[in-house]
Amino acid sequence: ILMVGLQGSGKTTTTAKLAKRLKEREGKRVLMASLDTNRPAAMEQLAILGKQIGVDTLPIVKGEDPVAIAKRAKTQAGLGGYDVYMLDTAGRLHIDAELIAQAAAVRDVANPRETLLVVDGLTGQDAVNVATEFDDKIGVSGVVLTRMDGDGRGGAALSMRAITGKPIRFVGLGEKLDAIETFEPDRVAGRILGMGDIVALVEKAQETIEAEQAERMMKRFQKGQFNMNDLRQQLDQMLKMGGMEGIMGMMPGMGKMKSQMDKAGFDDKVLKQQIALIQSMTKRERANPQILQASRKKRIAQGAGMEVSDLNKLLKMHRQMSDMMKKVGKMGKKGMMRQLGGMFGGKGGMPPGGMPSQAEIEAAQKQMGQMPGGMPGLGGTPLPPGLSGFGKKK
């Protein structure tokens, strides 16, 4: 796979994201090689990313030119039994003859199966112009749009295929190395229109939540049990799913809440502060938060570097969530399933097989988008109990 694009478009990070995806989702052995001999530390950057995701990178040989590196990578991939090798080419601030000539020379040596152009989704129409020129001069098989989590929401995606004739293969949705998705036109259109993406939210949950852990939590909820250990698991899960901003961006009608959350001072830092407070508790205190009196609260807050008032907000949030879990527990498992089933078609009961189909999820997305929101003038569901009062600036 040959990765091409302008400097600063996110080529190197995207190379690592795709390598991680190929390794984890498709079980492929991947070799990455940096051909960027111009930018200082570019090769070291890819090597560091490779270590983070457990993917091999081609050893660096100083003074080697990009074509020679491509040849060595191709040989190493064959001898080493790799399924895929990825070539991260150098970029420029703008397209010039040298950039095109170098990329074309590497293409001729590697004869890649895929040539992916990485473009910044926030650059709008410029992204389409870059794609057109690269395709004319080098020939690309697909496009990766990065920074699709930004405020611009990637309007370039609307015209990319129509003008260039090349498909958008993936979209980058953040800096984390798992923040990349296959391009789904309907879902991206929903995000551009602020309608959210429930399908992506469900997929993210399925990726990050272990079945056994979910079953244990379900049994505890059925008994009306919800202590600080359970809350800690919920907060960890939210961070794994992209934090509050990531989750809100995928929920119908919630995309507009970002500015309100920013004004309230609520961000992922608040989730980490809540986790720090829970970690500052003893095992007994986490299991029985009702025993927390003034002296204990002072010790816990100091241990987390926070104020007692912050701990009181966390305890209030826990009480509200605990009350909700007790109500859910009284329904029993069938009642819980009926509640969930009501979201997917309104008839009650989960569909055959237990999990909703994609069509049912999308139907629920439209239904949720029409629900009254938790904040004035906004569609979609409100924040979970307790979260709305946490993290406000002092």
KAWO-V174344 format. One record per residue. N is the residue number from 1. RES is the residue in three letters. PSI is psi in whole degrees, 0 to 359 (999 if undefined). Layout:
# KAWO-V174344
n=N res=RES psi=PSI
n=N res=RES psi=PSI
This chain:
# KAWO-V174344
n=1 res=ILE psi=123
n=2 res=LEU psi=122
n=3 res=MET psi=120
n=4 res=VAL psi=162
n=5 res=GLY psi=176
n=6 res=LEU psi=161
n=7 res=GLN psi=137
n=8 res=GLY psi=2
n=9 res=SER psi=346
n=10 res=GLY psi=27
n=11 res=LYS psi=310
n=12 res=THR psi=314
n=13 res=THR psi=320
n=14 res=THR psi=322
n=15 res=THR psi=313
n=16 res=ALA psi=320
n=17 res=LYS psi=314
n=18 res=LEU psi=322
n=19 res=ALA psi=317
n=20 res=LYS psi=318
n=21 res=ARG psi=315
n=22 res=LEU psi=320
n=23 res=LYS psi=312
n=24 res=GLU psi=322
n=25 res=ARG psi=329
n=26 res=GLU psi=0
n=27 res=GLY psi=30
n=28 res=LYS psi=147
n=29 res=ARG psi=121
n=30 res=VAL psi=140
n=31 res=LEU psi=128
n=32 res=MET psi=144
n=33 res=ALA psi=131
n=34 res=SER psi=127
n=35 res=LEU psi=10
n=36 res=ASP psi=93
n=37 res=THR psi=358
n=38 res=ASN psi=314
n=39 res=ARG psi=129
n=40 res=PRO psi=135
n=41 res=ALA psi=12
n=42 res=ALA psi=317
n=43 res=MET psi=320
n=44 res=GLU psi=324
n=45 res=GLN psi=314
n=46 res=LEU psi=322
n=47 res=ALA psi=319
n=48 res=ILE psi=316
n=49 res=LEU psi=321
n=50 res=GLY psi=318
n=51 res=LYS psi=321
n=52 res=GLN psi=323
n=53 res=ILE psi=359
n=54 res=GLY psi=35
n=55 res=VAL psi=136
n=56 res=ASP psi=145
n=57 res=THR psi=149
n=58 res=LEU psi=130
n=59 res=PRO psi=142
n=60 res=ILE psi=130
n=61 res=VAL psi=111
n=62 res=LYS psi=140
n=63 res=GLY psi=356
n=64 res=GLU psi=140
n=65 res=ASP psi=162
n=66 res=PRO psi=319
n=67 res=VAL psi=319
n=68 res=ALA psi=322
n=69 res=ILE psi=318
n=70 res=ALA psi=318
n=71 res=LYS psi=316
n=72 res=ARG psi=321
n=73 res=ALA psi=318
n=74 res=LYS psi=317
n=75 res=THR psi=314
n=76 res=GLN psi=321
n=77 res=ALA psi=320
n=78 res=GLY psi=314
n=79 res=LEU psi=327
n=80 res=GLY psi=358
n=81 res=GLY psi=32
n=82 res=TYR psi=146
n=83 res=ASP psi=325
n=84 res=VAL psi=138
n=85 res=TYR psi=140
n=86 res=MET psi=130
n=87 res=LEU psi=114
n=88 res=ASP psi=102
n=89 res=THR psi=166
n=90 res=ALA psi=154
n=91 res=GLY psi=175
n=92 res=ARG psi=165
n=93 res=LEU psi=336
n=94 res=HIS psi=163
n=95 res=ILE psi=128
n=96 res=ASP psi=173
n=97 res=ALA psi=322
n=98 res=GLU psi=316
n=99 res=LEU psi=312
n=100 res=ILE psi=317
n=101 res=ALA psi=318
n=102 res=GLN psi=315
n=103 res=ALA psi=322
n=104 res=ALA psi=321
n=105 res=ALA psi=318
n=106 res=VAL psi=318
n=107 res=ARG psi=316
n=108 res=ASP psi=326
n=109 res=VAL psi=315
n=110 res=ALA psi=331
n=111 res=ASN psi=59
n=112 res=PRO psi=149
n=113 res=ARG psi=326
n=114 res=GLU psi=136
n=115 res=THR psi=106
n=116 res=LEU psi=127
n=117 res=LEU psi=124
n=118 res=VAL psi=120
n=119 res=VAL psi=148
n=120 res=ASP psi=116
n=121 res=GLY psi=341
n=122 res=LEU psi=350
n=123 res=THR psi=358
n=124 res=GLY psi=230
n=125 res=GLN psi=332
n=126 res=ASP psi=325
n=127 res=ALA psi=321
n=128 res=VAL psi=319
n=129 res=ASN psi=318
n=130 res=VAL psi=315
n=131 res=ALA psi=318
n=132 res=THR psi=315
n=133 res=GLU psi=317
n=134 res=PHE psi=319
n=135 res=ASP psi=321
n=136 res=ASP psi=319
n=137 res=LYS psi=325
n=138 res=ILE psi=321
n=139 res=GLY psi=109
n=140 res=VAL psi=151
n=141 res=SER psi=343
n=142 res=GLY psi=170
n=143 res=VAL psi=143
n=144 res=VAL psi=119
n=145 res=LEU psi=119
n=146 res=THR psi=170
n=147 res=ARG psi=36
n=148 res=MET psi=0
n=149 res=ASP psi=357
n=150 res=GLY psi=174
n=151 res=ASP psi=334
n=152 res=GLY psi=337
n=153 res=ARG psi=17
n=154 res=GLY psi=47
n=155 res=GLY psi=339
n=156 res=ALA psi=335
n=157 res=ALA psi=332
n=158 res=LEU psi=326
n=159 res=SER psi=351
n=160 res=MET psi=308
n=161 res=ARG psi=318
n=162 res=ALA psi=321
n=163 res=ILE psi=315
n=164 res=THR psi=336
n=165 res=GLY psi=5
n=166 res=LYS psi=139
n=167 res=PRO psi=147
n=168 res=ILE psi=118
n=169 res=ARG psi=314
n=170 res=PHE psi=160
n=171 res=VAL psi=134
n=172 res=GLY psi=133
n=173 res=LEU psi=28
n=174 res=GLY psi=181
n=175 res=GLU psi=338
n=176 res=LYS psi=150
n=177 res=LEU psi=356
n=178 res=ASP psi=7
n=179 res=ALA psi=64
n=180 res=ILE psi=140
n=181 res=GLU psi=156
n=182 res=THR psi=150
n=183 res=PHE psi=120
n=184 res=GLU psi=107
n=185 res=PRO psi=313
n=186 res=ASP psi=319
n=187 res=ARG psi=322
n=188 res=VAL psi=321
n=189 res=ALA psi=320
n=190 res=GLY psi=319
n=191 res=ARG psi=319
n=192 res=ILE psi=323
n=193 res=LEU psi=0
n=194 res=GLY psi=22
n=195 res=MET psi=356
n=196 res=GLY psi=184
n=197 res=ASP psi=82
n=198 res=ILE psi=324
n=199 res=VAL psi=314
n=200 res=ALA psi=324
n=201 res=LEU psi=315
n=202 res=VAL psi=317
n=203 res=GLU psi=319
n=204 res=LYS psi=319
n=205 res=ALA psi=318
n=206 res=GLN psi=326
n=207 res=GLU psi=323
n=208 res=THR psi=339
n=209 res=ILE psi=124
n=210 res=GLU psi=139
n=211 res=ALA psi=317
n=212 res=GLU psi=318
n=213 res=GLN psi=318
n=214 res=ALA psi=321
n=215 res=GLU psi=318
n=216 res=ARG psi=317
n=217 res=MET psi=319
n=218 res=MET psi=316
n=219 res=LYS psi=320
n=220 res=ARG psi=318
n=221 res=PHE psi=322
n=222 res=GLN psi=329
n=223 res=LYS psi=0
n=224 res=GLY psi=22
n=225 res=GLN psi=130
n=226 res=PHE psi=96
n=227 res=ASN psi=190
n=228 res=MET psi=332
n=229 res=ASN psi=320
n=230 res=ASP psi=318
n=231 res=LEU psi=320
n=232 res=ARG psi=317
n=233 res=GLN psi=320
n=234 res=GLN psi=318
n=235 res=LEU psi=318
n=236 res=ASP psi=319
n=237 res=GLN psi=320
n=238 res=MET psi=320
n=239 res=LEU psi=320
n=240 res=LYS psi=329
n=241 res=MET psi=12
n=242 res=GLY psi=9
n=243 res=GLY psi=181
n=244 res=MET psi=318
n=245 res=GLU psi=318
n=246 res=GLY psi=317
n=247 res=ILE psi=315
n=248 res=MET psi=321
n=249 res=GLY psi=336
n=250 res=MET psi=351
n=251 res=MET psi=133
n=252 res=PRO psi=131
n=253 res=GLY psi=355
n=254 res=MET psi=344
n=255 res=GLY psi=326
n=256 res=LYS psi=347
n=257 res=MET psi=350
n=258 res=LYS psi=315
n=259 res=SER psi=321
n=260 res=GLN psi=320
n=261 res=MET psi=321
n=262 res=ASP psi=317
n=263 res=LYS psi=325
n=264 res=ALA psi=353
n=265 res=GLY psi=20
n=266 res=PHE psi=118
n=267 res=ASP psi=189
n=268 res=ASP psi=338
n=269 res=LYS psi=324
n=270 res=VAL psi=318
n=271 res=LEU psi=318
n=272 res=LYS psi=325
n=273 res=GLN psi=321
n=274 res=GLN psi=318
n=275 res=ILE psi=320
n=276 res=ALA psi=320
n=277 res=LEU psi=317
n=278 res=ILE psi=320
n=279 res=GLN psi=334
n=280 res=SER psi=349
n=281 res=MET psi=157
n=282 res=THR psi=168
n=283 res=LYS psi=318
n=284 res=ARG psi=319
n=285 res=GLU psi=323
n=286 res=ARG psi=324
n=287 res=ALA psi=332
n=288 res=ASN psi=74
n=289 res=PRO psi=344
n=290 res=GLN psi=345
n=291 res=ILE psi=357
n=292 res=LEU psi=110
n=293 res=GLN psi=182
n=294 res=ALA psi=313
n=295 res=SER psi=319
n=296 res=ARG psi=317
n=297 res=LYS psi=318
n=298 res=LYS psi=317
n=299 res=ARG psi=317
n=300 res=ILE psi=314
n=301 res=ALA psi=316
n=302 res=GLN psi=320
n=303 res=GLY psi=331
n=304 res=ALA psi=358
n=305 res=GLY psi=30
n=306 res=MET psi=178
n=307 res=GLU psi=157
n=308 res=VAL psi=326
n=309 res=SER psi=325
n=310 res=ASP psi=320
n=311 res=LEU psi=320
n=312 res=ASN psi=322
n=313 res=LYS psi=319
n=314 res=LEU psi=318
n=315 res=LEU psi=322
n=316 res=LYS psi=316
n=317 res=MET psi=318
n=318 res=HIS psi=317
n=319 res=ARG psi=317
n=320 res=GLN psi=316
n=321 res=MET psi=323
n=322 res=SER psi=317
n=323 res=ASP psi=319
n=324 res=MET psi=318
n=325 res=MET psi=324
n=326 res=LYS psi=321
n=327 res=LYS psi=318
n=328 res=VAL psi=319
n=329 res=GLY psi=325
n=330 res=LYS psi=337
n=331 res=MET psi=333
n=332 res=GLY psi=171
n=333 res=LYS psi=319
n=334 res=LYS psi=321
n=335 res=GLY psi=321
n=336 res=MET psi=319
n=337 res=MET psi=323
n=338 res=ARG psi=320
n=339 res=GLN psi=315
n=340 res=LEU psi=320
n=341 res=GLY psi=328
n=342 res=GLY psi=333
n=343 res=MET psi=331
n=344 res=PHE psi=70
n=345 res=GLY psi=342
n=346 res=GLY psi=6
n=347 res=LYS psi=349
n=348 res=GLY psi=148
n=349 res=GLY psi=140
n=350 res=MET psi=153
n=351 res=PRO psi=163
n=352 res=PRO psi=136
n=353 res=GLY psi=350
n=354 res=GLY psi=321
n=355 res=MET psi=143
n=356 res=PRO psi=152
n=357 res=SER psi=169
n=358 res=GLN psi=321
n=359 res=ALA psi=321
n=360 res=GLU psi=323
n=361 res=ILE psi=316
n=362 res=GLU psi=325
n=363 res=ALA psi=320
n=364 res=ALA psi=325
n=365 res=GLN psi=314
n=366 res=LYS psi=320
n=367 res=GLN psi=316
n=368 res=MET psi=326
n=369 res=GLY psi=340
n=370 res=GLN psi=356
n=371 res=MET psi=148
n=372 res=PRO psi=140
n=373 res=GLY psi=178
n=374 res=GLY psi=355
n=375 res=MET psi=148
n=376 res=PRO psi=133
n=377 res=GLY psi=5
n=378 res=LEU psi=141
n=379 res=GLY psi=177
n=380 res=GLY psi=176
n=381 res=THR psi=154
n=382 res=PRO psi=173
n=383 res=LEU psi=155
n=384 res=PRO psi=155
n=385 res=PRO psi=135
n=386 res=GLY psi=331
n=387 res=LEU psi=327
n=388 res=SER psi=336
n=389 res=GLY psi=359
n=390 res=PHE psi=145
n=391 res=GLY psi=13
n=392 res=LYS psi=141
n=393 res=LYS psi=142
n=394 res=LYS psi=999
